[in-house]
Amino acid sequence: MAAKEQTSARQSLTEKISTKEKISYGCGDLASNLILVLTSTFVAYFYTDALGLNAAIIGSIMMFSRFADGVTDMLMGYVMDRVKTKYGKARPWLLWLAIPIAVACVLVFLVPNTGTVGKYIYVTITYNLVTTFLYTMINIPYGALTSLMSRDQGQRTVINVFRMFMAQFGSLIINASTLPLVNKMGGSSHQKSWIIVSAIYAVVAAILFLVCFKNTKERVTVSSEQKEGVNFVQWLLLCGIWITMCLGMGASGAVGTYYAKYILMNENMAGFISSVSIIPVLILMPFCVSLSLKYGKRNVALAGTFFSIAGQILMVINPTNGTWLLVCSLIKGVGSATLTGTIFAMVADTIEYGEWKTGTRVEGMLYSTTTFGAKVGSGLASAVALWIISAAGYDGLAATQTASALSAIKALYLWVPIPFYAIMILFYVFYKLDKIYPQVMEELKAREAAKEKY
């Protein structure tokens, strides 16, 4: 049995994966984005401006959720590595949770009129049901599936490109269409409009998750006798990149809709600015495969980070001009293309690195510990951003905002991301796995061949 598993693992080094399977895998991230963008980018705006809830309290709920989410990430990684079915260890979670997460997504916006305290209790329960539990339970296995589909570095990069291309395409559509669609259904200040849109997104997401489950295959098998182990240095570097990215983008993203509404005087611009940044991602991401193979994933991502920081700095030159912000968003999008085109493939590579260093291999725990930092970072950034604008006097039901509230929104949207991009560059400088990966795989293949003979 062990020999059979080792043979399967070695075959997965070179086995080709069909375009249909790669697209189907990408459907999973498209589905994830339908849930994630709606319940992160827009939900705070819904709570404050449609329901009139306090921004600071909502921020506190979100921060608690993200910290709890980090804990459930690691628990889910632990559970995933021990639950094995005829469908594999990652795929079955897509089947089991596609419908529950769709239902829970709609429940987030079905806030009953039970008084102020009742609303906060309902928000806490339903928001955490989606983000802390169900999204974690479906997304950790989905992310780990990359490393179970193939061990070939080139194949993983291609899989990651398909995944992120579809994810970014989904983000483009969602960011550009959500508020216009909500307004068409009756207006962003009406709860019914948000319920209708959430129901549409939820149905589509459930279908996409099921497509991903049906058409993907787990090829990599590892002996169940192996123990868990994650290389600390690689975990720390990847967490560092994700945390800093999420801190900067989280703070800016948390106030993006407010910035568009009160500074640009057009709330629909929030979606347009976010969507424009995705256009370079869709155009450039297919080139990430050849660029990564030639120059290395780290170098490609590092170069893109300089574009991101340049675009963010340029925004400060003319911050009230919507057209100028669209141009800057395009520049930032170049950096996003290299980041999204490489990050998950880099995570998958660390699995082999950890196995090479420690003799152990575990997909679930590695992905969960990596996303732990990212979720805590984004939750902290969003919470602090909402605390700041609330302390500055923001009132979602007021016709106009105070000068201090507007200043806080500007600072968070324009200035806060800059130092975090700079820190990301430092983390990339210390990432060295691309250089030694060929050696890692050669030695792993030799070990597996020796075990098979034995």
N, C-alpha and C positions, 0 to 999 in steps of 0.2 A: 504493500500500500504506500509506504513512504517513497519507494522508488518511483511509483506511478506519479505521485505528487511532484517529485523533483523533476521528472520528465516533462510534466505539464508546465512547470515553472520555466524550464529551459526553452520549451517550444514557444512560450509566450514572448521570448526575447525577440523573435523574428516574425511571428505570425502577423499577417496583414489584417487590417480591420476595414470593413466595407464602409463606403460613404454613407450608406443608409444607417449603419450603426452609429457612426460619428454624429450624424444629424440628430438621430434619436436621443443620443446622450446629451446633445446640446439642448434638446427640448426640455430636459430636466432643469437646466439653469434658466431657461426662458420662463418656465413655470414658477421657479423660485423667485425670480424678479417680479413677476406679477404680484406675488404675495408680499415680498419684501419692500418694494418701492411704495406700494400702497400703504403698508403699515409702518413705514418709517419716514419717508419723505413727506407724505401728505397727511398722515394721521394726526400729528401735532396741530397742524393748521385746522383740521376738522374739529378737534377737541376745543381749541381756543376760539375760533371764529364762527363755527357753526353752533357749538353747544355753549360757548361763553365760559368755559372752564379756565381756571387760573393756570397761567403758563408755568409758574414755578412748581406747582403741585404736579402738573403733567410731566415736567422735567424730572422730578423726583421719582415718579412712578417708572419712567423710562430708564432712569439710571439703576434703580433696583432691579428692573427686568434684565438689564444687560449684565449686571454682576451675577444674578441668579442664572442667567443664560450661559455665562462662562462655566459655572459649576455643572449645569446639566450637559454642556458640551462634553466635558470629560467623562461624566457618568455614561453618556450615550456612546462615547468611544469605547468605554469598558464593556458595555452591554453588547455592542455590535460585534466586537471581537470574539464574543462567546456564543452568540446565536448563529447557528449554521442550519440552513434548510436546503431543500432540493433546488432552490433558486439561487443559492449562494449565501453570502454573509451581508451584502450591501443591498442588492436589488430588491429583496422582499419588502423592505421598508417603504419603497416607492409604491408598491401595491397596497400595503396595509394602510398607509396614511394619506393617500391622494384625496380621498373624499373627506375624511375628518378635518384636514387642514383647510379645505375649501369651505366647509360649513363654518368653521371657527373664524375664518377671515370675514365672513358676512356678519357674524355675531359682534365683531369689533365695532361695527357701525350701527348696530341695532341697540343703541343706548336708550334704555327706557326713561321716562320722565318720573323718576322716583325721588326727586329732591336732590339737592346738591351733594350731600353725603352719599346717597344711594348711587348717584352717577359715578362718583369717584371709586366706590367699591366695585361697581360693574366694570368700569374701565380697567381697574387693576387686575381683575379676574380674567377678562376676555383678552386683554392685551398680552398678558403673560401666558395665557393658554396658547396663543398663536406663536409668539416670539420666543418664549422661554422653553416651551415644551414641544409643540408639534413641529415648528420650523426646524428646531434642533434635531428632532428625531428623524426627520426626512432628509435634512441637508447634510448632516455629518456622514451618513452612509453614501449619499449621492457624491459628495466630494471624494470620499475614499475609493469610490468605484473606478476612478481614473487609474489608480495603481493596480487595480485588480483586472483591468481590461488588457493591459500590456505592461511589460517591463522594458520595452525598447524605448530609449530616450527620444528618438525621432518620432515614433508613433505617439508617444505621450504629448509631445509638443503639438503635433497635428490635432490630436484629440482636444487638447486645451484650446487651440485656436478655434475649432468648431464650437466648442462649449462657450467660449467667451464672445465669439462673433454673434451667436444667437442670443446670448445674455444681453449684449450691448444693443443689438437690434431691438430686443424687447424693451430695454430701458429707453431707447430712442422713442419708440411708439408710446410707451407708458407716460414718460415725462412730458411729451408733446401733447398728448391727447387727454390726459386725465382731467385737468381743470377745465378745458373747453368742453369735454364730455359732461362733467358734473354741472357746468353752467347751462349746458343745453338741456339737461334733465330737470332744471328748475333753479339752479344757482348754488354757489358754494356755501351760502348761508343756510341752506335747507338740508336737513338731515336725510330726507327721502332721496335726494339726488345722489348722495354718497352711498346709500344702501343699494340702489340700482346698479351703480357702477361697480361696487364691490362684488355683487352677485355675478355680474358679467365676467369680471376678472377671475373669480373663484371657479366658475365652471370651466373656463378655458385652461386654467392651471391644473385642475384635476385631470383633464383629458391629456394634457402634455406629460404629466407625471406617469400616467399609465402607458403612454407611447414609449417613454424612456425605459420603463420596466420591461415591456414586451420585446423590444428590439435590441437590447444590449446583452452582453455575455461576460461573465467572469471567467477569465482564463488562468489567472495566477492563483495557484493553491500552495499553501505552506503547511508543513506538518503541524498538527494540533498540539504536539508536544513542546513546541517552542514557547518560550516565556516572553512576556512583554518587555520592550525596551525602546526608548527614544533617545537619540543622541542629543545631549543638552545644548551643545554649541549651536547646532543647526536649528534646533527649536528656538533658541534665543534670538538668533539672527532673523529668522522668518517672522517671529512674533514682533521683533523690533520694527521691521518694515511695515507689517500690518497695523501695529498699534499707532505708529506715527502717521501713517496714511489716514487711518480712521479718525484720529484726533483732529487733524487738519480739515479733512473733508467733512467730518461729522459736525464740527462747529459751523462751518460755512453752509453746509447743506441744511442744517436745522433752521437757519434763518433765511434761506434762499427765497422762499415764497413771500415772507414778510418784506424782504428787500425789494422784490419785484412790485409788490402792492404799494408800499409806502415811499420808496425812493424812485422807482421807475414809473410809478403810477399805473401799472398794468400787471395784475397778478398772473395773467397768462404767460408773461415773459419768463417767469421762473422755469416753466417747462421747456420753453423754446431754447433758453440758454443752456440748460442741462442737455437737451437733445442735440444741439449743435456740436457739443463736445464729443458726442458719440460718432459723428460722421467720420472724422479721421480714424477712429478706432475701426470702423467697418471697412474702410478703404485700406488701411495699413496692416491690420492684423494678419491677413493671409501671408504677408511678407515676413512676419515674425519667425516663421518656420525656417526659411532659408537663412535669414539673418542670424538666428540663434545657432544654427548649425555651423555657420562660418565664424561668427564672432563670440558666441557663447551667450546664454540667456542673461547672465549677470550684466555683461557689457551693454547688451541691447536695452535692458531695463534702466540701467544707470544713465545712458544717453537720453532716454525719454524723460527721466526725472528733471533734467535741465530744461527741457521744453515746458514742463509743468510749472516749474518755479518762474520761468520767464513770462509765461502767460498770466500767472497770478500777479506778478509785479506790474505788468502792463495795465492791468485792470484799474490800478490806482490813478493812472494818468487822467482818465475821463470816466469816473465811476457812475455818472448819471446818464450817460449816453448808452442806450440799449444796443445800438448798432455796434459800438466799440466793444461792448462786453461780449457780443456774439463773436467778434473777431478774436478776442482774447480766449474765449472758450474753445475756438477751433485750435488755437495754439496749444492750449492745455490738453486737448484731445489727442495730440500727437504723443504726449507723454503717457496718457492713459492707455493708448494702443500697445505700447511696449510693456507696460506694467501688467495689464490684463492678459496680454498674449504670452506671458512667461510665468506668472506667479504660481499658478496651480501645478504647472509642470515642474517647477522648482521644488514645490512641496513634495510632489511624488518622488522626485529624485532623492530626497533625504531619507525616504524609506529604505532604499537600497544602501545608502550611506550608513544609516543606523545599523542595518543588518551586517554590513561589512565590518563596522567597528565593534559591534557588540555580539554578533552571532545571533541576534534576534530580529524579528520583523513583526510589526503590528500597524495596520492601516488606520483603524478607528481611533486609537489613542493619539496617533501623530496628528491626524487632521483635527481632532477635537482640541488638543492642546494648542495648536496653531491658531484656530479660530477663537479660542478663549480670549487671547489678548486682543484680537481684533474687535470682538464684541464688547468687551469691557471698555476699550478705547472709544468706540463709537458711542456707546451709552453714556460714558462720562462726558464726552464732548457735547452731545445733544443736551444732556441735563444741565451742564454748566451754561451753555448758550441760552437755554430757556430761563434759567435762574437769573442770568445777567439782564436779559431784556425785561424780565418781570421786575427786578429790583430797580431798573431804570424807569419804570412807570408804564410798561406796555399793558394795554387793555384791549383785548380782542373785539369787544363790543363798542369801543369808542370810535367816533367818526374820524377823529384825528389823533395822532400820537404825540407825546411830549418830545421836545428836542433831545432830551437825554436818551429816550428810548430809540429814537432814530439814529443817534450817534452810536449807540451800542450795536444796533443792527449793522451799521456800516463797518464798524471795526471788526466784528465777527466775520462778516462776509468777505471783506477785502484783505485785512491784514493778518488775521490769525493763521491761515494756512501756510504762509511763507516760511516761518521757521521750521515747521514740520517737514516740508519738502527738503529743506537743507539737512535735517537729521536723517531722512531716508537715504540721502546720498552717502552719508557716513556708514550706514549699515551695509549698503551695497558694496562699498569698498572692501569690507572685510569678508564678503562671501567668496569662497574659493572653490566650491564644489565642481564647477564646470571643468576646471583644469584636471581634476583627478578622477572624474566620473568614468572615463574609459578604463582606467586601472581598476576601479571599484568593480565594474561589471565583469571584467576578465577574471578577476580573482573569485568573484561569486560563482561564475560559471565553472571554474576549475573545482571549487569546493563541492558544487552540486554534482559534477561529473564523478568526483571521487566517492561521494555518498551513494550515488546510484550503483557504482561498481561494487561497493561494499554491501 
